Amino acid sequence: MEILKLNYKALRAVFAVLVISVSASGCTTKLAYNFLDWGLYWELKEYVKFNQDQRLLVKDEISQLINWHRRDELPQYADQLEELSIGLESGMNVEELEFVYKNLKSSWQRIVIKTLPAAVNIISDLNDQQVNSFFEMLIEKEVDDATDIENGTNIRTIEERERYVEKKIVGVIGKLNNEQNILITRWAGSMSPTKELSLIQAIQWRTTMQSAMADRQNKKKLKKHLIVLFANPDQLRSANYRQIIDKNRRLVLQLIFDLNQTLTTQQRSKLVKKLKDFVKDFRDLSN
């Protein structure tokens, strides 16, 4: 059910693999995963106030989802990261990085499909007050995002993007050299802004979800809505937004490729070691 909270924004694709995920130490990775059931439930209850029976159902469904993910998904992640570490050592082109992205997207869709039966059962059992409170929180988030857009500037967005990425990459490969700083600065300025389009899409997503939950007793219809909302959100995006997302994704892949070309021996060793440590963590967790 936490999948319903995370939605499509979790698809930060290759960046999540190369930058965010591997920035955690092995101990943190294992500890976080072993407490994932607790964390997912507490995140979810921020959005929906469950009654006693619903709490038991949600906790049981989360436990089953994590058991499946640990058994079936983590070994695949380990295999993919192992291939990635080999590729980064020998050299990877943008097309090969695109394949990594597609693997991650496929993994997300498998999680959504696996979660659907539980999500349908839980959502169909919610009362009107619970549903209304859920959408009130989403609307508050939309208002906050709109205020952020109104008060922000493109220059500030670029600077924040650059600082964020620099911090993540430093955590993976260590101190950056001048060439790498220049690559990140150029990349940050080349990315197309998406905040306004993202807000429009978020409103569309929320209104579509409202329609689905208004008829939530029709489980077959609800399931079809959820597949679109969480597995295929592109269907709710405008053609222009899809084009911008595609362009930005290619720019991210190009940045990763360009940075890989500039890595020093020390930086590459650190990156590959982190990836291999992550592979070991996934294999240990899946046993």
N, C-alpha and C positions, 0 to 999 in steps of 0.2 A: 504493500500500500504506500510505502514511502516513495515509490516510483511516481506516484501521483503528485507528490510535492516537488520532486526533483525535476521532472519533465525534460523537455528537449534541451534545456540549457546545459545539461550535463555532457552534451556532445562537444566538448572542447577538444575532441579528437586527439590528434598526434601531440598537441601541446600537453594534454593531460598525461600522456605516456612519457614524453621526453623531458618535461619540465616539472610539472606539479607532482606527479606520483613519485618519481625517483628522488625528489628532494627530501623525502622522509627517511629517517634512519630505519634499519631493519627492525630494531626493537619497537619503534613507534608504529611501524606497519603492522606487526603482529599484534601488538597491544590494541591498536585501534580496531582491527578486524575482530578480535576476540570479544570486544565490547560493542560490536556493531548492532546486535539485536537490541541492546539497551538504548543505544544512541538513536536508532531508527524510531523506536517507539516514542521517545521523548521529543524528538523532532516532530513527529506526526501529531502528537497530542497538543502541540502548539496551534494546530490548525483545526482540530476537531476534538470536542470534549465528549469522550466516550462514556457510556454507562458500563456497569460491571460486566455484563455479558459481552458487550462489544470489546472491552479491554482484553478479556480472555481470548476472544476470537482473533483480534489483531496480533496479540503477542504470539499466539500459536502459528498464525500465517507467516509472521516475520521469521520465526524460528525455522519453519519449513523452507522458506525462501533462502535463508542463509545456508542451511544444510545443502540445498541443491547447488547454490552458487559455489560453495566451498568444494563440493565433489565434482561438479561438471565444468564450471567456468574457470576457476583458478588454474587448473592444469593447462587450459588453452592460453591463458594470459602468460603463464610461464614459458610456454613454447614460443609464443609470439615475441616476447621480450628477449628470449634467447636468440631468435633469428635477428632481431633488431640490433642486439649488441654485436653480433657477427657482422652485420651489414655496415654498422657505423665504423667498425675497425677497418673493413675492406673498402668502404665507400658505397654510398647509396645515392641513386638519382631521385629526382622529384617523383617520378612515376612509382618507384618502390615505396616512397614515403606515403604516397596516395593510397597504396595497398594497405599500409598500416592503419591509416584512417578508416578505410572501409571495414577492416576487421573490427575496429573498436565500435563503429556504428552498428555492425551486425551483432556484436555482443550486447549492446544496449537494447536492440530490438528483441533479442532472445529473452532478456530480463523482463521487458515489458510483457511479452507474450506469456511468459511463465507466471507473471504476477496477475494477469487479467482475471482468472477465475476468483481469486481471493478478493481483488478489488471490486469486482461486480457484487460479490456476496456482502462485503462490508458497506459499500455505497448504498445498495438497495435496502439496507437495514437502518440507515440514518433517518432521523425524524426531521421535520421542517426546520425546527430551531437550529439543529446542528448544521444543516445545509446552509441556512441563511448566515450563520456566524462564519462559516467557511468563506462564503463569497464576500462578506463584509471585510474580511482580512485581505482578500485579493484586491478589492477596490481600494482599500487604504494603501496598499503597495503601489497601485497604479497612480494614485494621487502623489505619493512620495516621488515616484519616478518622473512624473510630469513636472514637479517642482524642481527636481534636480536638472532636468533638461532646460527649464526656463532660466535657472540661475547659472548654468554652466556655459562654457565656451568651447569651441573646437580646439583651441590651443591647450586649454586645461585638460581636455580629454586625451589629447596626444601625449602630453607630459605624464599624465597618470598611467597611460598604457605603457609608455617607455619605462617608467620607474618600476612598474609591476613586473614586466618581463625581465628587466635587468636583474632584479632581486631574485627571481626564480631561477634564472640561468646561472647566476653566481652560485646559488645553492647546489647546482648540479656539477658545474665544471670548475668553479673557483673564480678568482679575479679575472676580469675581462681585460683584453688589451685594446689599444686604440682602434684597430681595424674592426673588432667586434662591437665596440661601442658605436662606431659609425654605422655599421650594418643595422643595428637595432634602432638607432635614431631615424634612419631612412625608412625602415620598415614601419615604424610607428606613424610617421607622417603620410605613408602611402595607403594606409588602411582607410577604407570608406566608413564614415560614421553610420551607426545603426541604431542609436538610442531611440530616435523618434519612430522609426519603422518597427523596432522591437516593442515599443509601447503600444502601437497600433495593433500589432499581432497579439500581444498579451491580452488586450481588450477583446479581440476576436476570439482568442482561445477561451477566455472566461465566459463570454456569452454563449459559445458553443457548449461549454461544460454545463452552464446553467440549463440549457435546453435538454442536455442528456440527463441531468439529475432531476429535472422536473418530471421526467417519465422513467424514473429509476426502477420502478417495479417491473418494467419490461426488460428483463435481464438480457435477452438476445439483442435488443436494440441498443441497450446501454453498452454492451461489449463492443459493438461496431463503432460507436462513438469513441470509446476509449482507445481503440486501435488507432484511429485517426489522430486523436489528441496527443497520444504519447509515443506511438511508434512511427507515425507519418505526419508530423506537424507541418511539413512543407506544403501540405494541401491547404493549410490555413494562411499561408504566406502569399503576398502578392508576387507577381512575376519579377518586379523590380527588386523586391527584398531578396528573393531567391538568387537573383543574379549577383547582388552585392555579397551575400553570404558565400557564394561560390568563389567570387573574386578574392574575398578576404581569406578564405581557406587556402587558396593557391598561394597567396602571399605569405601565409604562415609556413606552409610547406617549403617555399623558396627560402625563407629566412632560416629554417632549420637546416636545409641543404647548404646554404652559404656559410652558416656558422660552423657546420661540420668540416667544411673545407679549410677553415682557419684555425682549427684546434691545434694547440701545441701537444707535444707528446704527453706532457703531464696532465693537461686538461682531458685529453682523450682517455687516458688511463683511469682518471677519476670517474668520468662518465660511464665507461664500460664496467668499472667495478661496481658502481651504484646499480646499474642495470642487472648485473649478475647477482648482486646481493638481493635485489628485488625478486629475481627468478627463484632463488633459494627460498625466500620467504613464502612465495606462492606455493612452491612444492611442499614445503613443511606444513603450511596451513591446510593443504588439500589432503594430507594423509590422516 
